[in-house]
Amino acid sequence: MVSINYKEHQVYEDLPVDRKLGILVVDDHQLILTGTLDVLKREYPEANIIKAQTATETLSLIQSHQLDLIVMDLSIPDRIGEKAEIDLGIKLLQNLLKEYPHQNFIVQTSYVKALIRIKHEIDNHQGGFAIADKGLPEEEMLMRVSLAFHGATHTKDIKTGIELKPEWVDVLRLAFEESLTDKAIAQRMYKSERAVRTYWTKIQDVLGVYPEDCKQSGKNMRIQTEIRAREEGLID
């Protein structure tokens, strides 16, 4: 049974009948992009469906088109020829949720777990929001597209057991993606080293990494923290 969370007191409107539906599909992988476009064109033959392959192109099209739904991957480059990055897609989505609070989104990605980083923003979003792993059958994917179109929220694929404060995620990213020391992290975040050490204990508590367990198994706490953080999609 599919679990759907409808936002309290939200009024759902029918899809517009006085104009064509506007859909933007964002994915830098040409094969996936073409496949998604084909599926949507079959399901919504009268819709105006456009595509983007970079964050820069996405922002430009959003500003110049009236869109009823944005279907986007998380691993995208900023510009053509640049490396696709999950963190870039996360930040783009985070900004779009803020700038367009009533926009409908469906995130179609192989990196579903990474959305836990912005779960707070997703929970507070007022438009439709659905998540679809790229491995979903076509019928299931289209069901979630329909839910997002109609303003519903479908986020059961995000594990809710692990939730870290933004500054804790920053510590993880700076330590394991930029290889900074605690001293350098403190300087970057304008915090004391003591505050950073406190963040580590909070992070490890949430992730279930404890000194006694690591001591008994002979494992390094920092390494185990990194492993758990990657497993939960908190860092790339």
C-alpha contacts under 8 A as a table, 3 or more apart, distances in Angstrom:
res1	aa1	res2	aa2	distance
3	S	154	H	7.11
3	S	156	K	6.66
4	I	152	A	7.34
4	I	153	T	6.18
4	I	154	H	5.23
4	I	155	T	7.71
4	I	156	K	7.76
5	N	152	A	7.03
5	N	153	T	5.44
5	N	154	H	6.36
5	N	155	T	7.96
6	Y	10	Q	7.62
6	Y	152	A	5.61
6	Y	153	T	5.97
7	K	10	Q	5.63
7	K	126	Q	7.66
7	K	152	A	7.48
7	K	153	T	7.46
12	Y	150	H	6.32
12	Y	151	G	6.16
13	E	150	H	6.81
13	E	151	G	7.95
14	D	150	H	6.87
15	L	21	L	7.79
15	L	149	F	7.31
15	L	150	H	7.01
16	P	19	R	6.30
16	P	20	K	7.47
16	P	21	L	6.91
17	V	20	K	7.29
20	K	46	E	6.33
20	K	47	A	5.17
20	K	48	N	6.11
21	L	46	E	7.36
21	L	47	A	4.60
21	L	48	N	5.89
21	L	67	L	7.22
21	L	68	D	6.15
22	G	47	A	6.02
22	G	48	N	4.99
22	G	49	I	6.03
22	G	50	I	7.92
22	G	65	H	7.72
22	G	66	Q	6.18
22	G	67	L	4.35
22	G	68	D	5.11
22	G	69	L	6.62
23	I	47	A	7.12
23	I	48	N	6.27
23	I	49	I	4.73
23	I	50	I	6.29
23	I	67	L	5.62
23	I	68	D	5.97
23	I	69	L	4.95
23	I	70	I	5.84
23	I	71	V	7.47
24	L	49	I	5.90
24	L	50	I	4.98
24	L	51	K	5.47
24	L	52	A	7.32
24	L	67	L	6.96
24	L	69	L	6.48
24	L	70	I	4.80
24	L	71	V	6.05
24	L	72	M	7.98
25	V	33	L	7.27
25	V	36	T	7.71
25	V	37	L	7.25
25	V	49	I	7.46
25	V	50	I	6.36
25	V	51	K	4.74
25	V	52	A	6.26
25	V	70	I	6.05
25	V	71	V	4.69
25	V	72	M	5.78
26	V	33	L	7.34
26	V	51	K	5.83
26	V	52	A	4.75
26	V	53	Q	5.57
26	V	54	T	7.35
26	V	58	T	6.98
26	V	70	I	7.61
26	V	71	V	6.06
26	V	72	M	4.42
26	V	73	D	6.07
27	D	30	Q	7.35
27	D	32	I	7.19
27	D	33	L	5.54
27	D	51	K	7.92
27	D	52	A	6.56
27	D	53	Q	5.03
27	D	54	T	7.44
27	D	72	M	6.17
27	D	73	D	5.34
27	D	75	S	7.78
27	D	76	I	6.57
28	D	33	L	7.13
28	D	52	A	7.54
28	D	53	Q	4.24
28	D	54	T	6.50
28	D	75	S	7.81
28	D	76	I	5.77
28	D	77	P	7.37
28	D	84	A	7.70
29	H	32	I	5.52
29	H	33	L	5.99
29	H	53	Q	7.67
30	Q	33	L	4.97
30	Q	34	T	6.00
31	L	34	T	5.26
31	L	35	G	6.17
32	I	35	G	5.06
32	I	36	T	6.09
33	L	36	T	5.27
33	L	37	L	6.15
33	L	51	K	7.91
34	T	37	L	5.12
34	T	38	D	6.17
35	G	38	D	5.19
35	G	39	V	6.31
36	T	39	V	5.19
36	T	40	L	6.20
37	L	40	L	5.24
37	L	41	K	6.01
37	L	49	I	7.51
38	D	41	K	5.14
38	D	42	R	6.26
39	V	42	R	5.33
39	V	43	E	6.35
39	V	138	E	7.66
40	L	43	E	5.04
40	L	44	Y	5.74
40	L	45	P	7.68
40	L	142	L	7.96
41	K	44	Y	5.11
41	K	45	P	4.87
41	K	46	E	7.84
41	K	47	A	7.29
41	K	49	I	7.50
42	R	45	P	5.52
44	Y	47	A	5.46
52	A	55	A	7.92
52	A	57	E	5.76
52	A	58	T	5.55
52	A	61	L	7.88
53	Q	57	E	6.86
53	Q	58	T	7.39
53	Q	76	I	7.01
53	Q	77	P	7.63
53	Q	80	I	7.57
54	T	57	E	5.28
54	T	58	T	6.15
54	T	76	I	5.83
54	T	77	P	5.19
54	T	78	D	5.27
54	T	79	R	5.30
54	T	80	I	6.46
55	A	58	T	4.99
55	A	59	L	6.32
55	A	76	I	6.75
55	A	77	P	6.30
55	A	78	D	4.73
55	A	79	R	6.68
55	A	88	L	7.96
55	A	89	G	7.40
55	A	92	L	6.99
56	T	59	L	5.38
56	T	60	S	6.42
56	T	78	D	5.74
56	T	79	R	6.08
57	E	60	S	5.13
57	E	61	L	6.23
57	E	79	R	7.65
58	T	61	L	5.29
58	T	62	I	6.15
59	L	62	I	5.21
59	L	63	Q	6.30
60	S	63	Q	5.33
60	S	64	S	6.39
61	L	64	S	5.10
61	L	65	H	5.86
62	I	65	H	5.54
62	I	66	Q	7.31
62	I	67	L	7.18
67	L	70	I	7.10
67	L	103	Q	7.85
68	D	103	Q	6.96
68	D	104	N	6.29
68	D	149	F	6.85
69	L	103	Q	6.91
69	L	104	N	4.86
69	L	105	F	5.61
69	L	106	I	7.48
69	L	148	A	7.45
69	L	149	F	6.27
70	I	103	Q	7.86
70	I	104	N	6.35
70	I	105	F	4.85
70	I	106	I	6.31
71	V	105	F	5.97
71	V	106	I	4.87
71	V	107	V	5.80
71	V	108	Q	6.58
72	M	105	F	7.68
72	M	106	I	6.53
72	M	107	V	5.03
72	M	108	Q	5.75
72	M	109	T	7.58
73	D	76	I	6.88
73	D	89	G	7.25
73	D	107	V	5.85
73	D	108	Q	5.20
73	D	109	T	4.93
74	L	85	E	7.62
74	L	86	I	5.23
74	L	87	D	7.69
74	L	88	L	7.51
74	L	89	G	4.28
74	L	90	I	6.05
74	L	107	V	7.37
74	L	108	Q	7.79
74	L	109	T	6.13
74	L	111	Y	7.12
75	S	84	A	5.37
75	S	85	E	4.88
75	S	86	I	4.18
75	S	87	D	7.56
75	S	88	L	7.28
75	S	89	G	5.66
75	S	109	T	7.77
75	S	111	Y	7.98
76	I	83	K	7.61
76	I	84	A	4.24
76	I	85	E	5.54
76	I	86	I	6.69
76	I	88	L	6.91
76	I	89	G	5.85
77	P	80	I	6.85
77	P	81	G	7.82
77	P	82	E	5.56
77	P	83	K	5.29
77	P	84	A	3.87
77	P	85	E	6.01
77	P	88	L	7.21
77	P	89	G	7.95
78	D	82	E	6.64
78	D	83	K	7.83
78	D	84	A	7.39
78	D	88	L	7.31
79	R	82	E	5.68
84	A	88	L	7.85
85	E	88	L	5.34
85	E	89	G	6.67
86	I	89	G	5.16
86	I	90	I	6.21
86	I	111	Y	7.83
86	I	114	A	7.90
86	I	236	D	7.11
87	D	90	I	5.01
87	D	91	K	6.18
87	D	236	D	7.48
88	L	91	K	5.20
88	L	92	L	6.10
89	G	92	L	5.01
89	G	93	L	6.09
90	I	93	L	5.18
90	I	94	Q	6.04
90	I	114	A	7.73
90	I	115	L	7.21
90	I	118	I	7.69
91	K	94	Q	4.93
91	K	95	N	6.18
92	L	95	N	5.21
92	L	96	L	6.18
93	L	96	L	4.98
93	L	97	L	6.10
94	Q	97	L	5.27
94	Q	98	K	6.49
94	Q	118	I	6.80
94	Q	121	E	7.01
95	N	98	K	5.12
95	N	99	E	6.08
96	L	99	E	5.01
96	L	100	Y	5.57
96	L	101	P	7.73
97	L	100	Y	5.41
97	L	101	P	5.38
97	L	103	Q	7.64
97	L	121	E	7.01
97	L	122	I	7.47
97	L	125	H	6.48
98	K	101	P	5.75
98	K	121	E	7.84
100	Y	103	Q	5.42
101	P	125	H	5.76
101	P	126	Q	5.57
101	P	127	G	6.17
102	H	125	H	7.25
102	H	126	Q	5.21
102	H	127	G	4.04
102	H	128	G	7.50
103	Q	126	Q	7.83
103	Q	127	G	5.07
103	Q	128	G	6.88
104	N	127	G	5.04
104	N	128	G	4.33
104	N	129	F	5.86
104	N	148	A	5.72
104	N	149	F	6.19
104	N	151	G	6.57
105	F	127	G	7.62
105	F	128	G	6.00
105	F	129	F	4.82
105	F	130	A	6.44
105	F	148	A	6.22
106	I	128	G	7.96
106	I	129	F	5.60
106	I	130	A	4.60
106	I	131	I	5.53
106	I	132	A	7.04
106	I	144	R	7.53
106	I	145	V	6.48
106	I	148	A	6.39
107	V	129	F	7.86
107	V	130	A	6.38
107	V	131	I	4.88
107	V	132	A	6.07
108	Q	131	I	6.12
108	Q	132	A	4.69
108	Q	133	D	5.59
108	Q	134	K	5.81
109	T	112	V	5.99
109	T	131	I	7.94
109	T	132	A	6.56
109	T	133	D	5.17
109	T	134	K	5.29
110	S	133	D	5.51
110	S	134	K	5.49
110	S	135	G	7.53
111	Y	114	A	5.71
111	Y	115	L	7.81
111	Y	133	D	7.66
111	Y	233	G	7.62
112	V	115	L	5.84
112	V	131	I	7.42
112	V	132	A	7.83
112	V	133	D	6.48
112	V	157	D	7.12
112	V	158	I	6.90
112	V	233	G	7.93
113	K	116	I	5.90
113	K	157	D	7.80
113	K	158	I	6.03
113	K	159	K	7.33
113	K	232	E	6.21
113	K	233	G	4.71
113	K	234	L	7.60
114	A	117	R	6.01
114	A	232	E	7.55
114	A	233	G	4.39
114	A	234	L	5.87
114	A	235	I	7.36
114	A	236	D	7.98
115	L	118	I	5.63
115	L	119	K	6.25
115	L	158	I	6.90
115	L	233	G	7.67
116	I	119	K	4.92
116	I	158	I	6.20
116	I	159	K	7.19
116	I	160	T	7.76
116	I	162	I	7.78
116	I	163	E	7.04
116	I	233	G	7.15
116	I	234	L	6.95
117	R	163	E	7.82
117	R	164	L	7.65
117	R	166	P	7.72
117	R	169	V	7.52
117	R	233	G	7.92
117	R	234	L	6.07
118	I	121	E	5.40
118	I	122	I	6.34
119	K	122	I	4.95
119	K	123	D	5.99
120	H	123	D	5.18
120	H	124	N	6.33
121	E	124	N	5.17
121	E	125	H	6.12
122	I	125	H	5.16
122	I	129	F	7.53
125	H	128	G	7.81
125	H	129	F	7.78
127	G	148	A	7.89
127	G	151	G	5.38
127	G	152	A	7.53
128	G	147	L	7.19
128	G	148	A	4.32
128	G	149	F	6.41
128	G	150	H	6.60
128	G	151	G	3.63
128	G	152	A	4.76
128	G	153	T	5.51
129	F	147	L	7.98
129	F	148	A	5.21
129	F	151	G	7.12
129	F	152	A	6.44
129	F	153	T	4.78
129	F	154	H	6.33
129	F	155	T	7.56
130	A	144	R	6.01
130	A	145	V	7.21
130	A	147	L	7.19
130	A	148	A	5.65
130	A	152	A	7.59
130	A	153	T	5.57
130	A	154	H	4.52
130	A	155	T	5.91
131	I	144	R	7.33
131	I	154	H	6.37
131	I	155	T	5.87
131	I	157	D	7.02
132	A	136	L	6.73
132	A	141	M	6.10
132	A	144	R	7.08
133	D	136	L	5.63
136	L	140	E	6.27
136	L	141	M	6.07
137	P	140	E	5.43
137	P	141	M	6.29
138	E	141	M	5.08
138	E	142	L	6.17
139	E	142	L	5.22
139	E	143	M	6.24
140	E	143	M	5.04
140	E	144	R	6.47
141	M	144	R	5.28
141	M	145	V	6.31
142	L	145	V	4.84
142	L	146	S	6.18
143	M	146	S	5.16
143	M	147	L	6.36
144	R	147	L	4.95
144	R	148	A	6.25
144	R	154	H	7.26
145	V	148	A	5.24
145	V	149	F	6.16
146	S	149	F	4.99
146	S	150	H	6.36
147	L	150	H	5.29
147	L	151	G	6.46
147	L	152	A	5.11
147	L	153	T	7.08
147	L	154	H	7.54
148	A	151	G	5.14
148	A	152	A	5.29
148	A	153	T	6.59
148	A	154	H	7.85
149	F	152	A	7.52
155	T	158	I	5.88
156	K	159	K	7.32
159	K	162	I	6.66
160	T	163	E	6.77
162	I	206	V	6.66
162	I	207	L	7.15
162	I	232	E	7.58
163	E	206	V	7.66
164	L	168	W	6.06
164	L	169	V	6.45
164	L	203	I	7.13
164	L	206	V	7.55
165	K	168	W	5.31
165	K	169	V	6.57
166	P	169	V	5.16
166	P	170	D	6.27
167	E	170	D	4.87
167	E	171	V	6.37
168	W	171	V	5.11
168	W	172	L	6.50
168	W	199	Y	5.97
168	W	200	W	7.60
168	W	202	K	7.93
168	W	203	I	6.43
169	V	172	L	5.07
169	V	173	R	6.17
169	V	234	L	6.84
169	V	235	I	7.85
170	D	173	R	5.09
170	D	174	L	6.04
171	V	174	L	5.26
171	V	175	A	6.00
171	V	185	I	6.83
171	V	196	V	7.49
171	V	199	Y	7.57
171	V	200	W	7.83
172	L	175	A	5.21
172	L	176	F	5.88
172	L	177	E	7.67
172	L	226	E	7.67
172	L	229	A	7.73
172	L	234	L	7.91
172	L	235	I	7.03
173	R	176	F	5.44
173	R	177	E	5.09
173	R	178	E	6.76
173	R	235	I	6.14
174	L	177	E	5.68
174	L	178	E	4.90
174	L	179	S	6.29
174	L	180	L	5.75
174	L	185	I	6.45
175	A	178	E	5.84
175	A	179	S	4.74
175	A	180	L	4.89
175	A	181	T	6.56
175	A	182	D	7.57
175	A	185	I	7.32
176	F	179	S	5.15
176	F	180	L	7.52
176	F	226	E	6.90
176	F	235	I	7.90
177	E	235	I	7.59
177	E	236	D	7.59
180	L	183	K	7.91
180	L	184	A	5.71
180	L	185	I	6.05
181	T	184	A	5.14
181	T	185	I	6.08
182	D	185	I	4.91
182	D	186	A	6.07
182	D	193	E	6.47
182	D	196	V	6.65
182	D	197	R	7.58
183	K	186	A	5.14
183	K	187	Q	6.37
183	K	193	E	5.88
184	A	187	Q	5.06
184	A	188	R	6.13
185	I	188	R	5.07
185	I	189	M	6.07
185	I	196	V	7.44
186	A	189	M	5.22
186	A	190	Y	5.74
186	A	191	K	4.76
186	A	192	S	5.51
186	A	193	E	5.37
186	A	195	A	7.80
186	A	196	V	6.19
187	Q	190	Y	5.01
187	Q	191	K	6.39
187	Q	192	S	7.62
188	R	191	K	7.82
191	K	195	A	6.23
191	K	196	V	7.02
192	S	195	A	5.15
192	S	196	V	6.56
193	E	196	V	5.03
193	E	197	R	6.23
194	R	197	R	5.07
194	R	198	T	6.26
195	A	198	T	5.02
195	A	199	Y	6.24
196	V	199	Y	4.94
196	V	200	W	6.38
197	R	200	W	5.09
197	R	201	T	6.60
198	T	201	T	5.23
198	T	202	K	6.38
199	Y	202	K	5.07
199	Y	203	I	6.07
200	W	203	I	5.03
200	W	204	Q	6.02
201	T	204	Q	5.15
201	T	205	D	6.04
202	K	205	D	5.14
202	K	206	V	6.36
203	I	206	V	5.32
203	I	207	L	6.20
204	Q	207	L	5.01
204	Q	208	G	5.83
204	Q	209	V	4.85
204	Q	210	Y	6.72
204	Q	225	T	6.36
205	D	208	G	5.10
205	D	209	V	6.10
205	D	210	Y	6.92
206	V	209	V	7.84
207	L	225	T	7.21
207	L	228	R	6.45
207	L	229	A	7.27
209	V	213	D	7.41
209	V	214	C	7.54
209	V	221	M	6.85
209	V	224	Q	6.85
209	V	225	T	6.32
210	Y	213	D	5.51
210	Y	214	C	6.40
210	Y	221	M	7.37
211	P	214	C	5.21
211	P	215	K	5.95
211	P	221	M	6.77
212	E	215	K	5.08
212	E	216	Q	6.19
213	D	216	Q	5.29
213	D	217	S	6.30
214	C	217	S	5.17
214	C	218	G	5.66
214	C	219	K	4.79
214	C	220	N	6.31
214	C	221	M	6.08
215	K	218	G	5.03
215	K	219	K	6.48
215	K	220	N	7.98
216	Q	219	K	7.91
219	K	223	I	7.71
219	K	224	Q	7.13
220	N	223	I	5.35
220	N	224	Q	6.20
221	M	224	Q	5.08
221	M	225	T	6.04
222	R	225	T	5.00
222	R	226	E	6.30
223	I	226	E	5.12
223	I	227	I	6.28
224	Q	227	I	5.01
224	Q	228	R	6.15
225	T	228	R	5.21
225	T	229	A	6.03
226	E	229	A	5.07
226	E	230	R	6.18
227	I	230	R	5.29
227	I	231	E	6.20
228	R	231	E	4.97
228	R	232	E	6.24
229	A	232	E	5.25
229	A	233	G	6.34
229	A	234	L	5.26
229	A	235	I	6.22
230	R	233	G	5.04
230	R	234	L	5.88
230	R	235	I	5.37
230	R	236	D	6.35
231	E	234	L	7.73
233	G	236	D	6.71
